[in-house]
Amino acid sequence: MTKIFTVKCSVIAYNLDFKFDAGTSRGVLKNKLTHFIQVRSDQFPTAIGIGEAGPLKGLSIDDVSDFQDKINLILRRVEKMKFRADQELLLQQIDELDLSKYPSIQFALETALLDLIHGGKREIFQNSFFNGNLSLPINGLVWMGDKGFMERQIEQKLEQGYDCIKMKIGAINFDQECEILGNIRGRYSKEKITIRVDANGAFTPDKALDKLHKLNEYDIHSIEQPIQPGLIQEMSKLCKQSPIPIALDEELIGVCGRENRLALLESIAPQYIILKPTLLGGIVATREWVELADQTNTGWWMTSALESNIGLNAIAQLTAALKATLPQGLGTGQLYHNNIESPLCISEGKLSYNVNIDWELPDIFNQ
């Protein structure tokens, strides 16, 4: 018989400090505020489930000034519920709370409850990634900055064994960015090194196609979000005309409901979509996007949204559960001075879970 349980919830605000100034087309990041939701239950007396709610400033639809208050209100609702200790039933119950305006909170609740029923070991899904038997190929992320800074990052990624590089573009001079790409291609063919670029909507619709043709000289695998989201007709036209496959990223944020998601994919017809559970509504929403991508013959990969290792671990386990094949955007665990120490390891361009390393949670989790 499935165990029925109630929970007590708490939330911890935690400021993650970058090891460097992380440049994007939306500005430079020096730190990131995230929130850890903890759930406890008398039915699981030795376990604490932990999930991470970490909206991205200026991007997430739940980046609101009263975010902490919203979390507390939602957690009070959760404490009045009776849950069943079954993975799919739990996900269904959280989905029925209708947290579409607070996707990061939904993701945190999903993962915290799954962690709890699996014993509080940071196990979200029972699969080969968590067991240490599966490594996920990932891209090496190159942040924006001056030309020298970007080139040093690329050299570092290549030395570390990555065979897929993702370079953020749109902040410095476009010709300089092309020069950097040309330097990589002068040394490595597309068979040796895959190059992805991410414009974060930096191109204007009238100049985007010209820039895409220029970028195509460097055998680019794909470009994420070349123009701002919301320009459906312009993006659809670009996807038809671009010599480089286009991946939608920010375009997916705030699109809720199966019909609306399918309509977006059918109207734009992108070659790929980028899935960030924190921004899209967690596990249930991400699964639906994957189903619709498969239905419309759209490629996809997962990307973290600058979570700590708590959130990154959950995304990696979900990625493995969804049987992803392409290199994933899950290399962000090394960004912070004060990340949560975890079994997540990166070697030769792959992310793995080392079962011989323990989680080391800060004292704030014992309050």
N, C-alpha and C positions, 0 to 999 in steps of 0.2 A: 504494500500500500504506500502511495506517495506521501511523504512527510509534509504536513502543513505547518507553517511557521509565520511568526511576525518578526519585525526587526526594529531596532533602535538605530537611529542615524545620527551622524555628526559630520561636520565639514571643516576642513582645514585649508586656509589660504596659504599659498607658498609662492615665493618669488624666485624664479629661476634666473640666474645670472649668466649671460653669454660669455664665452671665453674671448670673444672678439666682437667688433661692431659688425652685425650681420646686415648687409645691405640688400634691400629689395627695391623695386620700382615705387613702392609705397613709403619708402623711408628706411632709416637705419634702426635696427633693433639692438638694444643693450640689455634688456631684461624682459621677462614675460611672467605675468601673474597667472597662476593656475590654482585649481581647487581640487582637493582630494575628498571624495565622499567615502565615509566608512559606514559599514553596516554590521551590526551584531545581532545574534539571536540566541535565546536560551536553548533552542533546538540544536544549535551548533556551538556549544559552550567554549570550545578551544579555538574557534576560527574568527577572523576578522576579514570581511570582504572589502576591497579597496577599488574604487574607480576614479578616473580623472576627468574633470570638466575644465577644459582650458580653451575658452574662446580666443580667437585671434583678433587683436585690436584693429578696428577699422574694416574688418572683413566678415567676421561671423555675424549671423543675424541675432545671436544672443549676446553680443558685445553691448551690454546696456549698463547704465550707471548703477542701477540697483540689483546687479547680478547676485550678490550675496543674499539679499533679501528674497529674491526669487527662489534661490536654492533652498533656503530655509522653509519657505511656504510649501514647496513641492515635497520636501522631506517630511513635513508634518502630515501631508496626505499619504505618503508611503507608509508611515508608521501606523496608520489606521487600516492598512490592507492585510489580508491573509494570503500568503504565497504558498505555492506548491513547489516542492523541491524537484522540479523537472525543468530541464533547460528550455525546451520550446514553450512550455506553459509560462515560465517566468518572463521570457521575451514578449510573449503575447500580452501578459498582464501589464508590463511597463508600456508597451505600445498603446494600450487602451487608455493610458493616462493623457494621451493627446498632448505631447510635449513638442509639437512641431516648431514652436517658436523658440524652443530651448534645446537645440540638437545636442550640444555638448553635455547637458545635464542628463539627457536620455542615454547617451553613450556611457556616462559615468555610472548611472544606476544599473544599466544592463550588466556591465562588467563587474561592478561591486557585488551584485547578487549572484552572478555565476561563480565568481571567486569564492563567495561564502559557501555555496552548496558543494563546491569542490574541495572544501577544507581550508580555505584561507591561505593557499600556497601560491597565489597569483596565477592559478590555472583557470583560464577562461574556457578553453575548449580542450577536450581530451584528444590530442592529435600528436603526430610525429614531431612537430616543431617543439612543443613543450617537453616531449620526451627526449629531446636532444638528438633525434635521428634524421632531422631534415634541416638543411640550411637554405635560406632564401636569398637568391641573387638580388643585389640592390645596386642603384646607381650612386656614383660619388658626386655629391652636391658641391658646386662651385658658386660661392656667394659673390654678389656684386661688390665692386670696389674699384680702386684704380687698376690700371693695366698690370702693374707689377704684382699687386696682391692677388689678382685673379690667376695670373700665370703661375705664381708660387703654389696656389691651391691645386691647380691642375697637375703640376709636377708631383705634388704630394700624393694625389689620388692615384696617379699612374704607378708611382713607386709602391703604393700599398696594394697593388694588384687588381684594381678595378678595371673592368673591360667595358663599362658603360658610365659615361660622364654626363651629368646634367648641369648646364651652365645657365645661370640667370642673366638675362640681357635686358637692355632698355634703360640703363641708368647712366652709363658713360657713352662716349661717342660711338655711333654705330660702326664706323669704319674701323675703330680700334677693336671692337668686339669681333668683327670679321677677321681682323688680323690675328687675333688670338685663336680663332677657329681654324684659320689657315695654317697656323703653326702646328696645331695638333694633327691636321690632315697631312701636312708635309712629312710627318714622322710615322703616322699610323693610318692604315687604310680602314674603311668602314667594316671590313671583315675582322680587324683586330680590335678596334675601339668604336663602340656605338656612342654617338653624340646626340643628346637631347638638349633643347633649349627651352627656356621658360620666360616668356615676355611679360607675364602678369598684366596683360592688357595694355602694354605700353605703346603699341603702334596705333596710329590713327587709321580709320577705315580707308581713307583716300591714298595712303602711302603703304599700307600693309602688304599688298600684293607685290609691289616692287621690292620691298625688303625680303619677302619670302623667296623671290626668284634669286636675289643676291645670296641669301643663306643657303640656297640649294646647291651652290657651287661647292659646299663643304660636306656633301653627303650626310645631311642631317636626318636622323631617324624620325623626329617629330618636333613640333613646337606647341607648347602649352599656351593657351589663351592669348593669341596674338593681339586681339582688340578687346576693349572693355566688354563685360557681360551686358546682356540686355539688348544688344544690337542683333536681333535674330536674323533679319534678312541679310544684313551685311556679313554675318558669320557664316550663314548658309552659302552665300555666294563664294566666300573665301574657301570654304571646304571643297567646293566644286572645282575652283580654279587653281588652288595652291599646288605647287609642285612638291611641297612638303606635307606629309600627313599632319592634321591638326588634332590636338587633344583639348577637350573642354575641361576646365577646372573651376574657376569662379562662377562660370555659367550655371553650374549645378546647384549653387547655394540658394536655399530658400525655395527650391522647387519641390513641392510636397504632393503626394498622392500618385498612385500608379499611372492614371490617365495623363496627368500633367507631365510626368517624367517621360512617358512614351511619346507624347506629343512633341516635347523638346527634341528628343533624339531623332524623330522622324522628320521634323521641320528643318533641323540643321544638318543632319546626317554627317556627324563628325567621324573621323577615322578611329579616334580613341576618346575615352573619358578617364579622368583622374578621380579616384575615390578617396575622400578624407572623412572617415566616420565622425570625427568631432564636429565637422562642419555640416554634414549631411543628415545627421539624426541617428547615428549609431549602427548597431548590428543589423537590425531589421531593415532600415532604409538602405544600407549598403548592399545587403543581399538582393533587395528589389532592383537596385540599379544594375547589379550584375546580371540578373535574370533578363532585364530589358535590353542590356547590351548584347547578350547572347542572342536574344530574339531579333535584334536589328543588325546583327553581324558587325557590332562595334567592339573594337578591342578595348581593354581596360588594364589599369594597374592601380595599386594602392599607394597612398602617400600619407605619411604622418603630417601633423599640423603643429609641429614644434612642441609636442607633448614631452613630459618627462619620461623616464623609462617605465613608469606605471602604465601610461597610456600607450606608449610604443609597444610594450609587451602584448597588450590586448590586441592591438592592430595586427601585429605579426602573427599571433595565433589565429585571428580571423582570416588573414591572408592565406595561411596554410589550409584552413578549413575550406576556403573557397577554391582551392587548387589552382592558384595563380601560376602563370608560366613565365611571363616577362620579368625583367628586372624591376624591382619595386623601389619606391621612394622612401625607404625606411632606415636611412643612415643618419638620423638626427640625434641619436643617443649620446653623441660625443660633443654636443654643442655647449654644455653648461658646466661651470665650475662646481655647482652644488646639485648635480643630478642625483637621483636615488640610485644607490649602488645596487646592481642587479646581475643576474646570470647572462644578460644579453651581451654577445660578443660579435665583433666584426673582424673577419679575416679574409684576405684575398677577394674582397668585393662581395662577401656573403655574410648575412646576419644569421646567427645561431643562438641556441639557448644551452648554456653549459650547466648541466645538472649537478656538477660538482662545486658550483659557486652558489652561495646563499644570498638572498636578499638582505640588505642592511638598511632597515628603515630608520629614519631620524627619530629622536625622542618625541617629536610632536605627534607621532602616530600612537603613542602609548597613553595619551591624555584621556 
